[in-house]
Amino acid sequence: MEVRKVEKEKEEWLKTIGAKEFPEPIKWVYSFPEYEGTFNLSERYVKETPLDELKDQYMQNKAYADELLKLKKDRETVV
């Protein structure tokens, strides 16, 4: 009984900080050098998505990360 209360408290706290629950387990995570975020892929997503589409999404994510890094470096140069 006490364990469930603790778990419920954790769940409520996660909601208060805006954490989102994944509908399924994450199997793969990747990032890019100097980029502070990650990109998460579920086992089902990888299984059901054609390789070309995975590659396209990766390149879009890379372009996004590169743009954020460029903006960060530009901002640091101005300061």
C-alpha positions as CSV (number, residue, x, y, z in Angstrom):
1,M,0.0,0.0,0.0
2,E,2.8,2.5,0.9
3,V,4.7,1.7,-2.3
4,R,1.7,2.6,-4.4
5,K,1.3,5.9,-2.5
6,V,5.0,6.8,-3.2
7,E,4.5,5.8,-6.9
8,K,1.3,8.0,-7.1
9,E,3.3,10.9,-5.5
10,K,6.0,10.5,-8.1
11,E,3.4,10.4,-10.9
12,E,1.8,13.6,-9.6
13,W,5.1,15.4,-9.3
14,L,6.1,14.4,-12.8
15,K,2.8,15.9,-14.0
16,T,3.5,19.2,-12.1
17,I,6.8,19.6,-13.9
18,G,5.2,19.0,-17.3
19,A,6.8,15.6,-17.9
20,K,5.1,13.5,-20.6
21,E,4.6,9.8,-20.4
22,F,5.7,7.8,-23.4
23,P,3.0,5.4,-24.7
24,E,5.7,2.7,-25.2
25,P,9.3,2.0,-24.2
26,I,12.1,4.0,-25.8
27,K,14.6,1.7,-27.4
28,W,17.0,4.1,-29.1
29,V,18.3,7.6,-28.3
30,Y,20.8,9.7,-30.3
31,S,22.2,13.2,-30.2
32,F,24.8,15.3,-32.1
33,P,28.1,16.6,-30.9
34,E,27.7,19.8,-28.8
35,Y,23.9,19.5,-29.0
36,E,22.4,19.3,-25.5
37,G,19.2,17.5,-26.4
38,T,18.4,13.9,-27.6
39,F,16.1,12.3,-30.1
40,N,14.2,9.3,-28.8
41,L,12.9,6.4,-30.9
42,S,10.6,3.8,-29.6
43,E,11.0,0.1,-30.6
44,R,7.7,0.2,-32.4
45,Y,8.6,3.3,-34.4
46,V,11.9,1.9,-35.6
47,K,10.2,-1.4,-36.4
48,E,7.3,0.2,-38.4
49,T,9.1,3.0,-40.1
50,P,10.9,2.4,-43.4
51,L,14.7,3.0,-43.3
52,D,14.5,5.9,-45.8
53,E,12.0,7.7,-43.6
54,L,14.2,7.1,-40.5
55,K,17.2,8.5,-42.5
56,D,15.1,11.5,-43.6
57,Q,14.0,12.3,-40.0
58,Y,17.6,11.9,-38.8
59,M,18.7,14.5,-41.4
60,Q,15.9,16.9,-40.4
61,N,16.9,16.5,-36.7
62,K,20.5,17.1,-37.6
63,A,19.6,20.3,-39.5
64,Y,17.6,21.4,-36.5
65,A,20.4,20.7,-34.1
66,D,22.9,22.4,-36.4
67,E,20.7,25.5,-36.6
68,L,20.3,25.7,-32.8
69,L,24.1,25.4,-32.4
70,K,24.7,28.1,-35.0
71,L,22.3,30.4,-33.2
72,K,24.0,29.7,-29.9
73,K,27.5,30.4,-31.3
74,D,26.2,33.6,-33.0
75,R,24.7,34.8,-29.7
76,E,27.9,34.0,-27.8
77,T,29.9,36.0,-30.4
78,V,27.8,39.1,-29.9
79,V,28.1,39.0,-26.1
